Amino acid sequence: MKPWMHLSSADLAAQLPDGEDQEVHFPQALVETVLAGYTTPGETVLDPFAGFGTTLVTAQRMGRRSVGVELLPERVELIRRRLTGGADAEVINGDARKLRTLVPGPVDLCLTSPPYMDAIGHPENPLNAYETLDGDYPTYLDELGDIFEQVAQVLRPGGYAVVNVANMRIDGRTTFLAWDVGKVISAHLTLCQEVLLCWDQPPAWLTGDYCLVFQRPDG
Ligand SMILES: C[S@@+](CC[C@H](N)C(=O)[O-])C[C@H]1O[C@@H](n2cnc3c(N)ncnc32)[C@H](O)[C@@H]1O
């Protein structure tokens, strides 16, 4: 991939599924570029945080197989409505922390964006879809590390994991989320590239948006 990508905030807003008001999806242009660069038709893509299903829907359109995991049943239903049917795309209603029991693998690529968290003053637990108040940043990072250890196990040798994650500054406090998440994933996969996502109208809280590209070592 090129080390930067230009992205349009208006395009992202226009891609929000009907009736949704939360921008938890990543742009189609990003997904298309990653799928074109790291997979060929017929290969399988995994998204352990499937969200509104951008990865799965775009994969289906580009002739890739896909499997996603999403915690919230209403989002699973939304993704199922967005997919056109057939055995090439599957979304599982479950917890990515149990990925190994849900997805047997192997998959050729993992493309995802985890739910974000501020390092301080953020009791809503991202890995419970912000629905419980037991959030704790070190625990969150540990759990993301465990999830990507499981991603490494289902990824074929030599396969890539591309993770969209940002650094943030909220209420005068900076969270180095991209660096912190990058470090915990690096315990299981090799970091190969950092792609800078250049938004034309970045939100005020965003200090830097990245796709971190990891690879599972061969054999
Ligand atoms: C940043 S969004 C992903 C955006 C997605 N790539 C898209 O294009 O729509 C994160 C998603 O992860 C889901 N999630 C949070 N905790 C989860 C967990 N433990 N297991 C699986 N999904 C989870 C959230 O409900 C949310 O839909």
The ligand as a Gaussian input file, in Angstrom:
#p B3LYP/6-31G(d) Opt

LIG

0 1
 C      -15.428000       0.593000      15.250000
 S      -16.805000      -0.462000      15.056000
 C      -16.327000      -1.336000      13.633000
 C      -16.655000      -0.623000      12.362000
 C      -16.813000      -1.565000      11.182000
 N      -15.526000      -1.915000      10.670000
 C      -17.710000      -0.971000      10.105000
 O      -17.250000      -0.681000       9.009000
 O      -18.869000      -0.754000      10.364000
 C      -16.616000      -1.623000      16.303000
 C      -17.718000      -2.644000      16.375000
 O      -17.275000      -3.645000      17.277000
 C      -18.395000      -4.123000      18.001000
 N      -17.899000      -4.781000      19.225000
 C      -17.586000      -4.219000      20.402000
 N      -17.131000      -5.151000      21.262000
 C      -17.154000      -6.328000      20.601000
 C      -16.804000      -7.657000      20.961000
 N      -16.341000      -7.954000      22.187000
 N      -16.921000      -8.623000      20.032000
 C      -17.394000      -8.329000      18.785000
 N      -17.791000      -7.095000      18.405000
 C      -17.651000      -6.103000      19.291000
 C      -19.249000      -2.894000      18.234000
 O      -20.590000      -3.229000      18.510000
 C      -19.050000      -2.129000      16.919000
 O      -20.095000      -2.425000      16.036000

